Amino acid sequence: MHGSSTIDNPYLPLTPGKTFIYEATTESGTEHIEVHVTNDTKIIMGVECIVVRDTVTVNGVVAEDTLDWYAQDTDGNVWYFGEESKEYEDGDLVSLSGSFKAGRDMALPGIVMKGDPKVGDIYRQEYAIGEAEDMGQVLSLNASATVPYGSFNDCLETKDFSPSEPDVVEHKFYAPGIGVVLEETVQGGTERVELIEIMAE
C-alpha cells in the first residue's frame, strides 16, 4: 500500500504534539490514560508510520506503556501496523503479550478507521493469530456521546470485538475532528473510558 504518517481522517486525526487524556473506571481502580501523538515515525513493511504512545497509570503507578504505529492510505483509511506493549505490576515489567508488528510472524496490518465508513462495515483492526485479532463493525454515523470533555453528536459508533475474547464487546464513539471520545464495554464487563482533556504542545 502507499501510506503516509500524516493522518487526517476526520474520525481519527492524529496530529503530532497532541495528547488525549482519558479516565476509566475499572475493577482495579481509576485508570488514567494518556495517548500522545509523537513526532516520531517508524518504517514498517516499507510504509512510514506515525508513533503514538499510550500510557496507562492506576493510582499513579504505570500499568501499561505502549507504542502504536499508524499510517493512512490515499483513500483515507487509517491502518494499524502493530504495537510494542509493556505491562507492569508494582513497577516491574511483567508482560509483552499483545505486542505484534506487521510483516513479522505472518502478522498483517489492519484498518482502525475507514476513509468512507458505512453502517454495517466489518473490518479487521489487527491481524496476528493468537495475539491480536480485534475486529470492528460500524453501527452508526449519528450517535451521541457525553463525556467530561463535552457532548458530541454525529459520532461514528463502532462495535469492537475479538474472536479470541468472544464474551467481550466494546462500543467506541468517534467525534468528527477529535477522534475517540468514549469507549464502553457493553458485554463481559462494565469499563467506561471517557475523554477528559486534550492538550497540544
Stockholm file with secondary structure:
# STOCKHOLM 1.0

chainA/1-201         MHGSSTIDNPYLPLTPGKTFIYEATTESGTEHIEVHVTNDTKIIMGVECIVVRDTVTVNGVVAEDTLDWYAQDTDGNVWYFGEESKEYEDGDLVSLSGSFKAGRDMALPGIVMKGDPKVGDIYRQEYAIGEAEDMGQVLSLNASATVPYGSFNDCLETKDFSPSEPDVVEHKFYAPGIGVVLEETVQGGTERVELIEIMAE
#=GR chainA/1-201 SS CCEESCBCCTTSCBCTTEEEEEEEEETTEEEEEEEEEEEEEEEETTEEEEEEEEEEEETTEEEEEEEEEEEEETTSCEEEEEEEEEEEETTEEEECTTCEETTSTTCEEEEEECSSCCTTCEEESEEBTTTBCCEEEEEEEEEEEEETTEEEEEEEEEEEEETTEEEEEEEEEEETTTEEEEEEEEESCCCEEEEEEEEEC
#=GC SS_cons         CCEESCBCCTTSCBCTTEEEEEEEEETTEEEEEEEEEEEEEEEETTEEEEEEEEEEEETTEEEEEEEEEEEEETTSCEEEEEEEEEEEETTEEEECTTCEETTSTTCEEEEEECSSCCTTCEEESEEBTTTBCCEEEEEEEEEEEEETTEEEEEEEEEEEEETTEEEEEEEEEEETTTEEEEEEEEESCCCEEEEEEEEEC
//
